[in-house]
Amino acid sequence: MADMPTPRLAANEFQQRLLAWFDRYGRHDLPWQSPRSAYRVWVSEIMLQQTQVATVIGYFERFMARFPTLESLAKAPQDEVLHLWTGLGYYARARNLHKAAQVAWEEHNGELPTKSIDALVALPGIGRSTAGAIVAQSTGQRAAILDGNVKRSLTRLHALPGWPGKPDVERKLWALAEYYTPAERLADYTQAMMDFGATLCKRSKPDCLSCPFNDVCLAYAQGEPKRYPESKPKKALPTRQTIMLMLRDPQGRVWLEQRPPSGLWGGLWSLPQFDSHSELNDWLEVNAVNPKRDTTSPSFYHTFSHFRLEITPQPVSCDRLGGVRESGVWYDVNYPPELGLAAPVKALLSQLTPFSLNPTPGHA
């Protein structure tokens, strides 16, 4: 392998040290480990992207209770899938999970095509590392992984310079990952690599004194393990502005509209958004009967990977909407429907006082 840096250990020695550590300190009771089916491993791997294990466990268990099989997920409405994903963020993961289940159901006899990494990667939302994790953990076949935890561990072990997202650095890391991957105990080895990075070779506080590789780790020898991996070159995040209309009817319900299938918060339900108050006023004039604006609520920020969104909520009450609007729904805060909500919208709705047609005795 021309791109591979010189390994710090023979592959079998690396495997022995890692698995001995895992047998003693690794995580053996995660809900997707029993039973360890391809479907359960796949759902867990998608949820674990950008999200920590402690957060994922509850979401995974609720998701499995509702969608215990690939068939049940494939045949579910997208709204229901997004509702169970609400709060996990990165909603494209949920949309792709749903699409991939439908493709597998229709084109692969209702199962994930685990005999081929390439076939798995062809499904929406599954990359090379996720495919490797599914195959290794559910079938025991030899397949390497290279998630963020593995990148960090291998980068430190070899003091590999450069941001791991650069193609030339990533090629070197894949070569090392392939080299160290064993032919036996694949499920344990794969979990061990993830656990090692998540619990010992951590991003900000690596426990180098307890590390089974501290005698061969180049970053530790240099005395600066946190220097690796190098960060992605930063760009200043641009800021965008939006006004969110919090329109309530006489029953206290809030008007929500479904976002387009792709793009920002694709497929989720959100408050109507406007670039300016004049645009909002035009919308109210056309669609709302007897609108009354309340005081504008304080603005707040929601940060995405590539920009910050400054959100200004504008409360408005109205008698009703004129005409039928197929793109929306009145959201009852007393009996909330099971909809996938954009995170800032969920936060705003949670702040609303539940509305009652029966005033508290002694109050107007």
N, C-alpha and C positions, 0 to 999 in steps of 0.2 A: 504494500500500500504506500504509494509514493507520497500521499498527503499526510500520512500518520506521523506524529511526533514519536520520539523514542519512548516506548512504554516504561513506566517507572517500576513495574513488576511483571513477571511472567503471568500470563492469563490465569493459570490454575492457582497461583499464589494469591492473586487479587481476589479470585472467586472464594477461596477458602477463608480469607480474612473477613471478607464482606459477609458471607453467610454465617460465619461464627458469631459475628456482631449481631446480625439479624436474629439468629436463633435466641439470643439472650435479650436483646433490646428492641427488636422490631415490633411492628403492629400486626397482631395475628387475629384480631377480633373485629375487624371492620365489616360493616353489614354486607358489602359486595363480595366478601371473601367466602361466604357460605350461604347458598351455593354459589360457586364461581363460574357462572354461565357466561357465554359470550355477550349476551344481551345485558346482563347486570354489570359486567365489567365495562362494557361500552358506555352505558349511561353514566356510571361513576366517573369514567375518564373524561367525558365531556363536561360534567359538572365540576370536576377538579381543575379544569383549565381556568386560570386566573382566580381561583377560589380555594381557601384552605379547607382541610379535611374536617375540622370541627364545625365549620359552617355547613358543609355539604351533607353531613350525616343525616340531619333532620329532613332536608329537602329530598335526599335519596329515598329515605324510608316512606315518605308521603307519596313520592312519585311511583315507587314500586307497588304501594298499596292500591293506587288507582290504575296503573298500567303495568301489571305483573308480567306481561308477555309482549313480544314485538308486535304481535297481531293487534293487541288492544291499543298500543300506541299508534300503529299505522292507521287504524280506523277511527281514532279520536278526532274531534274537532280541534283546530289549531288554538282556538280561544281557551279551551280547557288545558291544553299543554302549556300555554303561556301563563295562565292563571297559576298553575303549580310552580312555575319558574319565577314568579314575581318576587323580587328581592335578591335573586342571584346575580342579576345584571348580565351584560353581554348577551342580549336576547337572540342574536343571530345563532347562538349555539342551540337554543331551543327550537328555532325554526328549522335549522339544518338537521337536528336530531329527528324531528317529525318527518321531514322530507326523506331522510335516509331510511327510516323505518318503512315508509311507503314504497320506496324503490326496492328494498330488500324483500318486502312482502310480495311485490308484483314480479320481480325479475330473478329472485334467488330462492324461490320456493319457501318464502316466509322465514328465512334464516339469514344471519349474517354470513357472508362468504369468507369464512376464516381459513380456508385452505390457501388463500392467496393474499399477500400484502397489497398487491396492485389492485385487486378487486375491491378490497376494503377502502383503499385510498380514493377509488373512483366514486365512493358514496359521498354525499354532501357533508362537509364538516369534519371529515376524518383525514388527518394528515399521517405522515409516515410514522411518527412516534406513537400516536394513538393507535394506529393499526398494529404496530409491534406489541404494544401493551395488551391489546385485545387477544392477539394470537398467543403470546407467551403465557398469559395468565389463564386463559380458558382452554387451551389445547395442549400446552406444554411443548409446543414446537419452538424451535430456536428462532428468536426474533429480537432485535435490539430496540432499545428506546432511547430517546434523547429529549426529555422534557427539561423544564427550567432547573429542577433540582439536580439532574444528572449533568447538565451543562456546567453548573456551578462547581460540582464536585470534581469533575474531570479537568476543568480549567484550572482549579487550584492545585490539584495533584501534579499537573505538568507545567504550572506557571505559564499558561498559554496566553500570549498577549492578544489584544484586539477584542472588539465587541462580538459575542457569540452569534449575533444575527447577521454578521457579514458572511457572504457565501464561502470565502476561503477558510475562515475560522470554523464555520459550521461543518465543512467537509472534513477538517482535521478531527473535530469532535465525533462525528459519525464514524470515522475510521477507528478511533479509540473505543467507542461504544461497541462496535462490531467485534473488535479484537478481544475485549474483556468478557463478552457474553458467553456463557457456558452452553453445553449441550444437554445438561441435566438440571433439575430443580429450577426450571425456567420461571414458574410462577413466583417462587420464593425469591429468586434473584431479582426479578423485575420489581417486586414490592420492596426488596431490600435497597435497591438503588434509589427508589423514590423516598423511602423512609430515611435513609442516610442523609440525603440533602435537606429533607424537611425538618429533621429533629436533631441532627448533630452538626453537619456542615452547613449551618444556617447562614442566611445572607448577612445579617448584621452582628450576630454573636456566635461564631463558630466555636465549638468546644474542642479545640485542637488537642488538649491534654488527654482527652478520652478517645481520640481518634485512632482506629487500628492502622492507619496509614501515616501517622505523624513522623515515622522514621524515614519515609521515602517521599513525603510531600514537599515539592519545591517551594510552594508559596509559604508554607510554615517555616522552611529552612531560611527563607528570605526575611522572615519576621513580619510579613505583611499579607496575611491570607485575605483580608478584606479588600485588598487592591484588586482581587480577581473575583469574578470576571469583570472586565472593563465595561463601563456603562455605555449605553447608546448615546451618541452625540446629541445633546439637548438642543431643542429649538423652543423659542418662546411660544407658549400656547396663545393663539388668538382668542379674543373674546367676542361672542355673538350675543345679541339681545333678542328676547321674545317676550310678548305679553300673553299670559294664560288667562282665558276668560273662565271665571268661576260663576256660571249662570245657574241660578236656582229658581225653581217654579214654586207656586204656593204650597206644595206639599213638602218643600225642602229638598227635593231631588236635584241632582247636579247633572248638567248636560255633558256627556262625553262623546267623542268621535273616534273612530278607529283609524289608526295611522295606515298609510300605504304599506303593502306587503314587504317592501324593501326600504332601505335607508334608515334614518334615525328612528329608533323605537319601532321598527317595522312590525306591523301586525298588532301592536299593543293599542290599548285604549288610552286616550289622553284628553286633556282639556283643549278646546279650540285655541290655536295659537295665531298670533298676529304680530306683524313687524312694527306697527304703530297704532296709536290710539285712534287716529282717523280711520284706519282700516277696520279696527274693531267697531267703531261707531257705525260705519257703513254696513257691516254685517248685522249689527243689532237692528238697524233701521229696516233692513229687508226681512229678517227672520224672527225677531222677537216682538211680542205684543206687550206694549206698555212697559218697556225696560226702565229700571231705576238703578243708577250706578251708586255703589257705596264707595267709601274711601279706599283708594288703592292700597293694597297690602305692601309691606316692605319687600324689596327685591332680595333674592338670594342666588347663589351660584351652584351649578351642577357641573362637575368636571368629567369630560370624556377623554379618551386617549389622545385626541388631536385638537381639541378646543374646549374652552370654558363657555358655558351657557348662562347668561344672566337672565333670570326669570323674574318677571314682575306679575304677581297675581292681581287680577282685577275682578272683585266681586260685583255681580249684577243680579238683580231679581227681576222676574217678569211674570206676566199672567200665564203665558204659554208661548210655544213656537208657532209661527204661522206656517201652515202647510206640513206635509210629511217629509221628514228628512231621513233617508234610508241609511245614511252614513253614521248615525248616532243612536244613543240610548240615554234615557233618564236613569241616573244612578241613584238608588235609594240608600242613603247612609244608614238607615235603620236595618235594612235587609239587603246588604250588598250582594250583587250578583257575582258569580265566579268568572271574572274577566282578568286577562293579563293587563296589568297596569304599569305604565312608565313609573320609575322610582319616585321622581319628584311629584307626580300626580298622586301616587299612593300616600306620600307624606302630607300633601295638602289636604286630601280627603280625610285623613286620619285626624286632622286638627278641627274639622267641622263638628259642631255640637249636633248630635242626633236630633232630628226634627220631630216634634210631636204635635198632633192636631188637638190633643187634650192638655191644656196648660196646667202647670202645677197649681194645686189649690192655693189661693191667696195671692196669686200673681196674675197680672193681666196677660 
